[in-house]
Amino acid sequence: MITTHEAVLTALFDVLKAVKADDYDAPQVTRNEPQPLQLHSAGWLALQDGEAGEPEVLLSPLAYDWEREAEIHLLVPARSPAEGRAQLAALIAALEMRLLQEAAEGALDAAGVAWAELGPPAYDALPIEGEEDAASAVCTLTLAYTTATAAT
């Protein structure tokens, strides 16, 4: 049986696989993998699970409320810094739109997520070797969900 923690992260990963910026190819999407040595021509979007942290314990009935902060790493190649910034902005906008669409469709709801909130991007947060004009950002996504036990 899959835990709620894993179900939430798997559902989020499935949502991220559908992110595609207008006028650009879909990026390579990975989960908990290191930055690729060779950057995909359409960029890289990576889910890093993060830690679940400590839950808030509810006593009647017994339940555990979690707020997990997952990181979404974004890298895009470019021929110029301006092009890199434009492609990165388009990818972040597509990510935001996909999360809004998901809120309407309910894929994360089905996994048990009560709410998800995308934080502002931290630009140029990832080192990029051999890609001088590539652009990067890291966004934190807070996922709130409840489990019946601390382990699940």
N, C-alpha and C positions, 0 to 999 in steps of 0.2 A: 504494500500500500504506500502510495506517495504521501509525503507530509504536506501540510498546508504551505509551509515555507517554500518547498520545492515547486508546488503547484503554482504559487504566485509568481515565482521567478521564471518558470517555464512559460506561463501565459504572457508575461512581459516580453520574454525573448521572442515569442511568436508575433507579438505586436510589432516589435522592432524590425523583424524581417520584412515587414510590409512598408517600411519607410523608404520613400523615393522622392527626391526633390524634382520639381518641374525642370525640364530642359537638361537634366543630368541622368546618367545611368544609375541604377541602384547600387549602393555601396556594399562591400563585403561586410557581413554581419557575423560577429562571433560572441561567445560567452566565456568569460574567465580565461581568455587566452592572451598571451603577451602580444605586444605590438608587432605586427609583421615586419620582417626584414625588407620585403619588397611591397611597396604600397600599391594596392589595387587601383586601376586607372580611375575608378569612380569613387574612391575613398574607402574608408574603414569606419564602421560603427561597432563599438564593443560594449557589451553589458558586463560590468564587474559587479558581482552579487552584493558585496559589502557585508557588514555584520548586522545581525538582527538586533543586537543590543539587549537591553533589559526590558522585559514587558511590564506593563501596568497590570497588576493582578486585581481582578474583580472577584468578589467573594460569593455573590448569590445571583445566579448560579456561578460556579467557579469558571473563570475564563481568563485568557491572557491577551491583552491588547498590545500589538507590536507596531512600531514605526521603523521600518527598515529603510536605510538610505543606500540605494544602489547608485553606482556611477555609470554614466554613459559617456564613453570616450569617442570623440569624432576626429578624424583626420582626413584631409582632402589634398590631393596634389594640385599643383597649378603651374602655369607658365610665368606668372607674375604674382606679386603679393596681392594686388587688387583682385585678380581673378580668384585667388585662393580665398580671400575674404568673402567674395560674392558667393562662391560655391558653398563655403561653410555656412554662411547666413541662410542660404536656400535649404541646406540640409537640416539646420536647426529649426527653421520654420516648418519644414515637412515633418520633423519629429513632433513638434507641438501640435500640428494639425492631426497627425495620426493618433496621438494621445487623446485629443478632443473627440475624434471619430470613435475611438474605442470606448470613451465614456458613454457615448450614445448607443453603441452596439452591445457593450457589456461583457467583452471577453475577460477583462480583469475582474469584473463583478462575479462572474461564474467561478473564478478561482478563489473568491473570498475577499477580494480587495474592497475595503470600504471607501477609500479615496486614494488618489495618486496626485502628487504635486511636483511639477518640474521646476527646479530652481534655475536661477540665471546662469548662463554659461560663464566659465572661467576661460578666457581666450589664451592661446599660446601656452596651455598648461602641460603639453606633452612635448618632450624632446623629439626632434625629427632629424635623424642622421641621413645625410645625402639628399635631402629634399629641402633646399634652401627656401623655395617659394611656397612650400606646403603650409597649410593652416591647420590649427588644432584647437580643440575646446573640450572641456569636461563639464557635463551637466549632472547635477545631483537630482535624483528622482526619489521622493519620499513615498513609500507605500505603507498604508495603514491597513491592518487586517487583524482578525481575532482567531485564536486557536482554543481548543478545549483543554489542552494540556501544554505544558512548557516544551515538551519534546516534539509535538506535532505542529 
